Amino acid sequence: MYPIGMVVQVLAISPNRLRRWEERGLVVPKRKNGRRCYSELDLQRLMLIKRLLDSREYTLISLPEHLDLYPCWQDGECRAGGPVAVEPPEGRPCWQRKNKYCPG
């Protein structure tokens, strides 16, 4: 788990920018003793968010729709409508629920 100070240093962004992303629901860190704690998967997702925003092809407004395509087996978070009863080879195992699969 990474504290906010370490995450902003790795991403080279301000704490306020990271908090705005959190307010928009782009990332939901766990809390420990009232402090934000980011997992390795959170950090990977944040790196993707930063890369997409830095490319200037996406805005904070358009980004949530794009991130809905980010598979839950990649970040461990199931999206609305998933997991589904799709089985391999069409799907990938869902991290959140046993014997469920997400569209591949």
N, CA and C atoms as a LAMMPS dump frame, in Angstrom:
ITEM: TIMESTEP
0
ITEM: NUMBER OF ATOMS
312
ITEM: BOX BOUNDS ff ff ff
-5.0000000000000000e+02 5.0000000000000000e+02
-5.0000000000000000e+02 5.0000000000000000e+02
-5.0000000000000000e+02 5.0000000000000000e+02
ITEM: ATOMS id mol type element x y z
1 1 1 N 0.837 -1.175 0
2 1 2 C 0 0 0
3 1 3 C 0.885 1.243 0
4 2 1 N 0.454 2.215 -0.788
5 2 2 C 1.246 3.437 -0.939
6 2 3 C 0.472 4.631 -0.392
7 3 1 N 1.121 5.498 0.386
8 3 2 C 0.457 6.719 0.857
9 3 3 C 0.387 7.74 -0.283
10 4 1 N -0.469 8.728 -0.12
11 4 2 C -0.682 9.715 -1.168
12 4 3 C 0.617 10.435 -1.55
13 5 1 N 1.476 10.711 -0.584
14 5 2 C 2.732 11.403 -0.874
15 5 3 C 3.621 10.64 -1.84
16 6 1 N 3.676 9.34 -1.652
17 6 2 C 4.498 8.515 -2.531
18 6 3 C 3.872 8.425 -3.93
19 7 1 N 2.549 8.322 -3.99
20 7 2 C 1.855 8.196 -5.274
21 7 3 C 2.043 9.464 -6.107
22 8 1 N 1.882 10.623 -5.489
23 8 2 C 2.044 11.861 -6.263
24 8 3 C 3.489 12.039 -6.712
25 9 1 N 4.416 11.544 -5.932
26 9 2 C 5.818 11.625 -6.325
27 9 3 C 6.094 10.717 -7.52
28 10 1 N 5.585 9.498 -7.488
29 10 2 C 5.783 8.559 -8.592
30 10 3 C 5.135 9.086 -9.876
31 11 1 N 3.935 9.648 -9.739
32 11 2 C 3.198 10.137 -10.909
33 11 3 C 3.623 11.532 -11.339
34 12 1 N 4.361 12.225 -10.49
35 12 2 C 4.781 13.607 -10.758
36 12 3 C 3.564 14.502 -10.98
37 13 1 N 2.607 14.409 -10.041
38 13 2 C 1.425 15.257 -10.059
39 13 3 C 1.242 15.852 -8.678
40 14 1 N 0.344 16.821 -8.566
41 14 2 C 0.081 17.438 -7.262
42 14 3 C -0.934 16.607 -6.488
43 15 1 N -0.902 16.696 -5.156
44 15 2 C -1.919 16.008 -4.357
45 15 3 C -3.337 16.452 -4.716
46 16 1 N -3.495 17.739 -5.044
47 16 2 C -4.821 18.243 -5.414
48 16 3 C -5.323 17.597 -6.699
49 17 1 N -4.435 17.378 -7.645
50 17 2 C -4.839 16.724 -8.891
51 17 3 C -5.301 15.29 -8.615
52 18 1 N -4.58 14.589 -7.775
53 18 2 C -4.963 13.229 -7.417
54 18 3 C -6.304 13.218 -6.687
55 19 1 N -6.514 14.179 -5.811
56 19 2 C -7.786 14.268 -5.092
57 19 3 C -8.948 14.557 -6.057
58 20 1 N -8.706 15.388 -7.065
59 20 2 C -9.747 15.646 -8.087
60 20 3 C -10.105 14.367 -8.82
61 21 1 N -9.117 13.557 -9.158
62 21 2 C -9.382 12.28 -9.829
63 21 3 C -10.22 11.38 -8.926
64 22 1 N -9.901 11.412 -7.635
65 22 2 C -10.662 10.615 -6.684
66 22 3 C -12.1 11.141 -6.581
67 23 1 N -12.274 12.452 -6.525
68 23 2 C -13.614 13.051 -6.465
69 23 3 C -14.452 12.675 -7.68
70 24 1 N -13.8 12.509 -8.824
71 24 2 C -14.484 12.116 -10.06
72 24 3 C -14.757 10.616 -10.123
73 25 1 N -14.26 9.881 -9.142
74 25 2 C -14.484 8.444 -9.108
75 25 3 C -13.553 7.648 -10
76 26 1 N -12.452 8.271 -10.445
77 26 2 C -11.513 7.568 -11.32
78 26 3 C -10.693 6.541 -10.556
79 27 1 N -10.535 6.761 -9.269
80 27 2 C -9.839 5.816 -8.409
81 27 3 C -10.467 5.921 -7.016
82 28 1 N -10.561 4.797 -6.339
83 28 2 C -11.132 4.783 -4.989
84 28 3 C -10.136 4.063 -4.08
85 29 1 N -9.251 4.83 -3.442
86 29 2 C -8.254 4.183 -2.585
87 29 3 C -8.89 3.678 -1.295
88 30 1 N -8.264 2.692 -0.732
89 30 2 C -8.667 2.213 0.591
90 30 3 C -8.226 3.253 1.613
91 31 1 N -8.809 3.202 2.775
92 31 2 C -8.417 4.116 3.85
93 31 3 C -7.958 3.302 5.049
94 32 1 N -6.89 3.771 5.646
95 32 2 C -6.362 3.135 6.852
96 32 3 C -6.094 4.245 7.853
97 33 1 N -6.77 4.186 8.976
98 33 2 C -6.665 5.241 9.998
99 33 3 C -6.974 6.614 9.412
100 34 1 N -7.945 6.659 8.49
101 34 2 C -8.354 7.926 7.88
102 34 3 C -7.454 8.421 6.769
103 35 1 N -6.41 7.69 6.435
104 35 2 C -5.469 8.104 5.381
105 35 3 C -5.661 7.242 4.147
106 36 1 N -5.481 7.886 2.993
107 36 2 C -5.592 7.163 1.723
108 36 3 C -4.425 6.193 1.571
109 37 1 N -4.749 4.982 1.144
110 37 2 C -3.728 3.971 0.864
111 37 3 C -4.015 3.392 -0.51
112 38 1 N -3.081 3.534 -1.414
113 38 2 C -3.25 3.086 -2.791
114 38 3 C -2.547 1.75 -2.99
115 39 1 N -3.246 0.81 -3.601
116 39 2 C -2.671 -0.505 -3.878
117 39 3 C -1.827 -0.437 -5.15
118 40 1 N -1.139 -1.517 -5.429
119 40 2 C -0.366 -1.61 -6.683
120 40 3 C -1.303 -1.482 -7.878
121 41 1 N -2.485 -2.092 -7.799
122 41 2 C -3.459 -1.973 -8.893
123 41 3 C -3.963 -0.549 -9.039
124 42 1 N -4.175 0.155 -7.919
125 42 2 C -4.554 1.571 -7.98
126 42 3 C -3.465 2.368 -8.688
127 43 1 N -2.221 2.101 -8.339
128 43 2 C -1.106 2.819 -8.937
129 43 3 C -1.035 2.572 -10.437
130 44 1 N -1.236 1.342 -10.865
131 44 2 C -1.233 1.039 -12.302
132 44 3 C -2.363 1.774 -13.006
133 45 1 N -3.544 1.78 -12.394
134 45 2 C -4.684 2.49 -12.979
135 45 3 C -4.388 3.989 -13.066
136 46 1 N -3.784 4.55 -12.014
137 46 2 C -3.447 5.975 -12.012
138 46 3 C -2.415 6.305 -13.083
139 47 1 N -1.48 5.412 -13.317
140 47 2 C -0.5 5.633 -14.393
141 47 3 C -1.207 5.686 -15.744
142 48 1 N -2.184 4.804 -15.946
143 48 2 C -2.961 4.827 -17.182
144 48 3 C -3.744 6.132 -17.289
145 49 1 N -4.397 6.549 -16.219
146 49 2 C -5.166 7.794 -16.221
147 49 3 C -4.269 8.968 -16.584
148 50 1 N -3.116 9.032 -15.961
149 50 2 C -2.184 10.139 -16.239
150 50 3 C -1.744 10.118 -17.699
151 51 1 N -1.42 8.933 -18.2
152 51 2 C -0.982 8.822 -19.603
153 51 3 C -2.086 9.276 -20.551
154 52 1 N -3.323 8.883 -20.28
155 52 2 C -4.438 9.274 -21.137
156 52 3 C -4.693 10.777 -21.079
157 53 1 N -4.671 11.334 -19.877
158 53 2 C -4.894 12.773 -19.749
159 53 3 C -3.741 13.578 -20.346
160 54 1 N -2.516 13.112 -20.16
161 54 2 C -1.359 13.812 -20.717
162 54 3 C -1.341 13.771 -22.24
163 55 1 N -1.975 12.756 -22.823
164 55 2 C -2.019 12.654 -24.286
165 55 3 C -2.91 13.731 -24.886
166 56 1 N -3.737 14.344 -24.052
167 56 2 C -4.691 15.383 -24.456
168 56 3 C -5.788 14.855 -25.383
169 57 1 N -5.888 13.538 -25.51
170 57 2 C -6.969 12.946 -26.293
171 57 3 C -8.206 12.735 -25.426
172 58 1 N -8.033 12.798 -24.115
173 58 2 C -9.124 12.585 -23.178
174 58 3 C -9.168 13.73 -22.19
175 59 1 N -10.369 14.002 -21.692
176 59 2 C -10.557 14.998 -20.644
177 59 3 C -11.097 14.293 -19.415
178 60 1 N -11.128 15.008 -18.301
179 60 2 C -11.702 14.42 -17.097
180 60 3 C -13.165 14.051 -17.314
181 61 1 N -13.838 14.754 -18.206
182 61 2 C -15.247 14.472 -18.481
183 61 3 C -15.398 13.198 -19.317
184 62 1 N -14.546 13.015 -20.327
185 62 2 C -14.676 11.852 -21.212
186 62 3 C -13.995 10.595 -20.664
187 63 1 N -13.092 10.77 -19.74
188 63 2 C -12.291 9.64 -19.262
189 63 3 C -13.099 8.532 -18.575
190 64 1 N -14.099 8.846 -17.739
191 64 2 C -14.833 7.748 -17.086
192 64 3 C -15.45 6.756 -18.075
193 65 1 N -15.976 7.239 -19.188
194 65 2 C -16.542 6.328 -20.191
195 65 3 C -15.463 5.398 -20.74
196 66 1 N -14.284 5.936 -20.982
197 66 2 C -13.192 5.126 -21.502
198 66 3 C -12.733 4.105 -20.457
199 67 1 N -12.662 4.522 -19.202
200 67 2 C -12.197 3.623 -18.15
201 67 3 C -13.189 2.507 -17.87
202 68 1 N -14.461 2.677 -18.258
203 68 2 C -15.42 1.584 -18.12
204 68 3 C -15.015 0.396 -18.982
205 69 1 N -14.206 0.646 -20.004
206 69 2 C -13.718 -0.417 -20.869
207 69 3 C -12.504 -1.121 -20.271
208 70 1 N -11.921 -0.53 -19.243
209 70 2 C -10.768 -1.11 -18.554
210 70 3 C -11.265 -2.346 -17.821
211 71 1 N -10.819 -3.527 -18.179
212 71 2 C -11.41 -4.749 -17.636
213 71 3 C -11.238 -4.876 -16.128
214 72 1 N -12.289 -5.409 -15.495
215 72 2 C -12.218 -5.547 -14.039
216 72 3 C -11.142 -6.544 -13.637
217 73 1 N -10.797 -7.481 -14.515
218 73 2 C -9.734 -8.416 -14.155
219 73 3 C -8.385 -7.723 -14.172
220 74 1 N -8.343 -6.503 -14.712
221 74 2 C -7.103 -5.729 -14.719
222 74 3 C -6.947 -4.95 -13.412
223 75 1 N -8.056 -4.403 -12.895
224 75 2 C -7.926 -3.591 -11.692
225 75 3 C -8.649 -4.147 -10.471
226 76 1 N -9.351 -5.284 -10.629
227 76 2 C -9.996 -5.909 -9.487
228 76 3 C -11.337 -5.32 -9.12
229 77 1 N -11.842 -4.362 -9.891
230 77 2 C -13.127 -3.726 -9.603
231 77 3 C -14.139 -4.089 -10.666
232 78 1 N -15.25 -4.691 -10.28
233 78 2 C -16.299 -5.031 -11.245
234 78 3 C -17.112 -3.795 -11.585
235 79 1 N -17.421 -3.632 -12.827
236 79 2 C -18.212 -2.505 -13.314
237 79 3 C -19.691 -2.884 -13.348
238 80 1 N -20.516 -1.883 -13.541
239 80 2 C -21.946 -2.137 -13.706
240 80 3 C -22.133 -3.06 -14.896
241 81 1 N -22.971 -4.05 -14.726
242 81 2 C -23.201 -5.001 -15.805
243 81 3 C -22.229 -6.167 -15.803
244 82 1 N -21.221 -6.178 -14.987
245 82 2 C -20.276 -7.286 -14.93
246 82 3 C -20.116 -7.704 -13.496
247 83 1 N -19.677 -8.831 -13.193
248 83 2 C -19.313 -9.876 -14.138
249 83 3 C -20.55 -10.54 -14.744
250 84 1 N -20.329 -11.236 -15.807
251 84 2 C -21.419 -11.886 -16.521
252 84 3 C -21.168 -13.379 -16.59
253 85 1 N -22.145 -14.083 -17.093
254 85 2 C -22.034 -15.537 -17.176
255 85 3 C -21.371 -15.969 -18.475
256 86 1 N -20.365 -15.25 -18.908
257 86 2 C -19.599 -15.613 -20.093
258 86 3 C -18.48 -16.534 -19.635
259 87 1 N -18.322 -17.64 -20.294
260 87 2 C -17.277 -18.581 -19.885
261 87 3 C -16.127 -18.563 -20.877
262 88 1 N -14.942 -19.019 -20.436
263 88 2 C -13.811 -19.094 -21.349
264 88 3 C -14.168 -19.94 -22.558
265 89 1 N -13.65 -19.67 -23.739
266 89 2 C -12.581 -18.704 -24.003
267 89 3 C -13.088 -17.291 -24.261
268 90 1 N -14.423 -17.056 -24.194
269 90 2 C -14.952 -15.724 -24.466
270 90 3 C -14.702 -14.739 -23.33
271 91 1 N -14.507 -15.253 -22.128
272 91 2 C -14.342 -14.369 -20.989
273 91 3 C -13.1 -14.671 -20.186
274 92 1 N -12.837 -13.792 -19.246
275 92 2 C -11.724 -13.957 -18.316
276 92 3 C -12.29 -14.049 -16.908
277 93 1 N -11.619 -14.761 -16.019
278 93 2 C -12.138 -14.887 -14.647
279 93 3 C -12.276 -13.53 -13.974
280 94 1 N -13.365 -13.377 -13.234
281 94 2 C -13.585 -12.16 -12.461
282 94 3 C -12.818 -12.28 -11.149
283 95 1 N -12.15 -11.223 -10.755
284 95 2 C -11.394 -11.235 -9.506
285 95 3 C -12.299 -11.154 -8.293
286 96 1 N -13.494 -10.628 -8.483
287 96 2 C -14.358 -10.351 -7.348
288 96 3 C -15.282 -11.505 -6.977
289 97 1 N -15.678 -12.313 -7.95
290 97 2 C -16.668 -13.344 -7.681
291 97 3 C -16.249 -14.671 -8.282
292 98 1 N -16.362 -15.724 -7.491
293 98 2 C -15.993 -17.052 -7.973
294 98 3 C -16.956 -17.511 -9.058
295 99 1 N -16.406 -18.244 -10.015
296 99 2 C -17.177 -18.861 -11.088
297 99 3 C -17.929 -17.853 -11.949
298 100 1 N -17.45 -16.612 -12.008
299 100 2 C -18.019 -15.595 -12.889
300 100 3 C -16.908 -15.124 -13.813
301 101 1 N -17.311 -14.636 -14.966
302 101 2 C -16.349 -14.209 -15.966
303 101 3 C -16.757 -12.859 -16.532
304 102 1 N -15.781 -12.116 -16.939
305 102 2 C -16.02 -10.816 -17.553
306 102 3 C -15.75 -10.937 -19.049
307 103 1 N -16.5 -10.179 -19.843
308 103 2 C -16.279 -10.257 -21.282
309 103 3 C -14.811 -10.019 -21.63
310 104 1 N -14.287 -10.829 -22.508
311 104 2 C -12.886 -10.708 -22.916
312 104 3 C -12.736 -9.686 -23.923
